[in-house]
Amino acid sequence: MSARARGALLLIVVTCLWGSTFAVVKTLGQLLPAADLIFWRFLIASVALLPLVAWTRRNAARTPRTPDGWRGRSLWRDGLLLGAWLIAGYGTQTIALQTTSANRAAFFTALSVVLVPLWLVVAQRRRMPGALWLALPLAVAGLALLSWEGGALVTGDAWALACAVTYAGFIVTLERMAGRHAALPFTVTQVLSVTALALVWLLLGGSPSLPPAAAWGPLLYLGVAATALTTLLQTIGQRSVSAAEASLIYALEPVTATLFSFLLIGERVGPRGALGGLLVVVATILSQRADEPHPETPAAQAS
C-alpha cells in the first residue's frame, strides 16, 4: 500500500470515529458545561498518550543516533498554534450541540470541507474556479433545507458554522506543518496545548470540579478513541494526503454522524433534511475540483 493510500485509510477511520462523537457530545452536554467537557476530554487524551511517549523516549535513549523529535521551539510553537485552532473548533462544536441536533450540527460543520479550497484560493490569491462558485450555493441550499426541516435557525447553528470556519483553518494549517515534525511529539504538543487552553477557559468561568459518575464512560471514549487516537492518526495521515484530499474524506463525517445519531440517541432525518444533507455532500465533493496541485502540499512533495 502506498503512503498516500495508507494515509487516506487512516483518515477514513478518523472520520468514522468523529461521526460517533456528535451524539456522545450532545448527551454529555446535558451533564457538563462546554469548558469542563473539553478540559476533561483532552486531559484524558493527554494521559492516554503517556505510555506511547514513555515508549518512544526509551527507544530513543537506546539508539543515540536517532533524532530526538521532542526538541526544538518550533515543535511547541507549531503545536500551540494548532492547539488554538483545535480548541476553537471543539469549543464551538460543543457549544453548538447544546441547542441544535447532532445531525444538523454535523452537516453544518461539514461546510468546512467547502471552505478549505476557498481558504486556499484566498491565501494564494488565485482566481476562484468555476467549480467552487457552484459548490458554495449548493452547500448553502443544503444547509437551508436542513434548517427548514429542523425549524427556525437557533444559536447552535451559528456556532456550528463557526466550527466549520475554524476547522477549515486547522486543516490547512496542519497540512503546512505536518511534515515538519515526528507524528507522536507533534500530536502530544497539540493535545497538551488544548488541555492548557481549556484549563484557562475553565478557570475563567469558575473553579474546576470532578464530572459526575455518568459522564466518565463517554469522557473516556472521547478522550482515548475520539481525541488521542484520532489526533495521532490525522497527523500521520495528513503527512501524505493534501488538505483538499483530506477534506474530501472528511465529507463522510456527517453521513457517519447521522448513522450514529440514529443508533445512539434516536435522531432521524426527514426527506428535506436528507436532500439538504445530500446537497452538502455533493458540494463538498464538487469543491475539491477547485483545488489545483501546488508544491506545498504533502501529496505534491511525495509524487
N, C-alpha and C positions, 0 to 999 in steps of 0.2 A: 504494500500500500504506500502510495506517495505521501510525502509530508503534507501536501495540500489536502488530499483526501482524508488523511488521518485528522487533520485539524478541523475539517468540515464535520466529520463524525463526532468529534468531541463537542463541537458547538451545537449539534443536534441534541446530544444528551443534556447539555446545559439548558437548551430551550425547553425540553420536556420537564426538567426539574423546576425551571422558572414558572412554567404553566401551572404547576401544582401550588405555587405559593400564594396566588391571589385569594383562593378560598381559605387558606390557612391564616394569612394575614388579616383577612376580613373578620374571621372568627376571633383571632387574638385581639383585634382592635376593640372588642367589647370588654376585654379584661385589662388592657394596658394602654396608657397614652402612647402616642407615636414615639416620643423621645425614649421612653422606657423600653419599648419594644425593640427599637433599633439598637440601643446600647446593649441590652442583654443578648440579642441575636448576634451581634458582632463580637462581644466578649466571649461567647461560647465558641464562635468560629475561631477566634484567636487561640483559645485553649486547645481546640481540636487540631490546630496546625502545629502545636508544640512538639509532639512526637516526631513529626517529619523534620522539623527544624533541628532537633537534637540528633537525629539520624544522619542528616546531611553534614552537620558540623563535625560529627565524629568521623565520618568517612573522609571529609576534607582534611582532618588532622592526620589521618593515616597516610594520605598522599600529598606531601608538601608541595608538589609541583602543580597541584590542581588550583586554579584561580579561586580566590575567595569572593564569591558572589555577594557577600554581605557587606562589603566595604564600599566606601565612596559616598560622598554627599549627594551625588546625582541620584543614587538609588532612593534615598529617603526624600529628596526633593520631588522626584517624579511620583513616588508613592503617595506623598502628601497631596500633590495636585490631583491625582486620580481619586484619592480618598475623598477630596472635596466634591468632585463630580459625583462620586458614588453616593455620598450621604445626601446630596441634593436630589438624586434620583430616587433612592429608597425612601427618603423623608417625604417627598411629595406624593409618592405612590401610597405610602402608609396612611397619610392624611386623607388622600382621595378615597380610599376604601372605607373610611368611616361613614361616608354619606352616599356613595354610589355603589352599584352592584359589582361583583367580581368580573362578570362577563363584560360589562360596559367599560370598566377600568382597563381591562386587558386590551380591548380594541382601540380605546383612546390612546393607551400607551404605545400601541403598535405604530402610531404615527411617527415614532422616532425613526422607523425604517425609511420612511419617505423623506424625513428631514436630513438623514445622513448625506445623500448626494446633493441636496440643496445646500447643506453646510459646506461641502467640498467645493461646490460651484462658487459660493461667496468667498471662501478662504483663498481660492486660487484665482479669483477674479475672472472666471470664464463666463461666456455667454450661456444662459440656461438652455439646455437641449429641449427639443420638442416633446420628448417622452416625459420629461419632468413636468412640463406645462400641462400635460394630460393627466399625469398621476396625481397632482395636487388637488384638482377639483373632484376627481374620483374619490380620493380619501375624505375630502370634506363632505361629499354627498353620502358616503358610507357612515361617517360619524353622525350626520344629521338623521339618517334613518335609525341608527342605534338610539339616538337621543329621543326621537319621536316615539319609538316603541316603549322606552323606559320612562316616558313622561317628560315634564319640563326639565331643562338643564338645572343641575344642582351644583353646589360649591365643589363637590368632589370631582366633577367633570373638568373644571378648570385646573384643579390640582393634578389630574391625570394628564392633561395636556402639558402642564409644566414638567411633569415627569418625562414625557416624550422629548421635550426640548433638551433637558439636562442629560438624558441618557444618550441622545444623539451626540452630544458633546463628548460624553465619556467614550463612546465607540471610536470616534475619530481620534481623540487624544491617545487612547490605548493603542490604536494602530501605529501611531507615530513612535510610541515609546516601548512597545512590547519586545522589539528586537534588541534593545539596549541592555537588558538585564536578564539574569537567570530567572526562570519561571517562579520557583518557590520563594526566594527572597523578595521578588517584586510583588508576589501575591501577599506575603506576610506584611510588607510595609503598607500595602493598600488597606488590608483588614485592620491593622493596628491604627492607621490614621483615622478610619471611620469610627473605630471604638473610642478614640480620644476625642474626636469632634462630637460624637454622640454624648459622651460624658459631659462635655461643656454645655451642650444643649440641655441635658438633663438637669445639671446643677443650676442653670439659669432659671429653670422652671420650678425648682424646689429640691429637697433632699431626696436621693435615690432610696428605693425600698425594694425588698425582695418580691418577685412576682408571686401571685397565688399558685397553689399547687396545680390547678387545672391548666395553667399556662406552660408548665415546664416541658411537657411532651411536645407540643407544637414548636416551642422555642428551640428545643434540641434538634428537631428536624430542620428548622430554618437555619440554625447556626452551623450544623455539621454538613448536611447534604446540600441545602439551597444557598449557602453562603461560602463556607470554606472550600467545599469541593467545586462548586460552580465557578468561583473566582479563579481557582487554580486552573481548572480545565479551560476557562475562557482565555486566560493569559497564555496558556500553551497553544490553544487553537488559533488565536489571532497572530501568532508568530509566523504562520504560513498561509493565512487567509486574509484577504484585504478587508477593509472596513465595509465596502459596498457588498462584497460576497457574504460577509458575516451578517450584515443587516438583512440580507435576503433570507438567510437561515432563521434569523430571529422573527421573521414574519410568521413562522409556525407557532409562536408563543400564544397568541390569542386563541388559536384553534385548540391547543392543548389545555389552555386555561378554561375554555368553555366546557371541555370534557370533564376536567377535574371539578369544576364548579358544580356541574350536574351530579357527579358521583358523590362529592363530599358534602355539599350543602343544598342540593336540590334545585339550584338555579336553572332556569330554562330560557332558551332564546326562541322568540316567535318568528313568524315569516319576515316581518320588516327588519327585525334585528339580524336575522340570518342573511338577508340581502345586503344590509349595511355592512356586516362583517365580511361578506364576500367581496364587496367593493373595496374595502380597506386592504384585504389581502391582494386583490388584483392590482391596486395602486402601488403597493409595496413591491410587487414583482416588476411592474412596469417601470417603476422609478429606477431600478437597477440598470436599465438600458441607458440611463443618463450618465452613468459612470464610465469614464474613459480611463484606460490604464495609464498610470503615471508612475514615475520612477520611485516615488516614496513608499508605495505600498509593498508589504511583505511579499505578495504574490509576484510582483514585478521583479523584486530582488531575487527570488528563488528561481525564476524562469531563465 
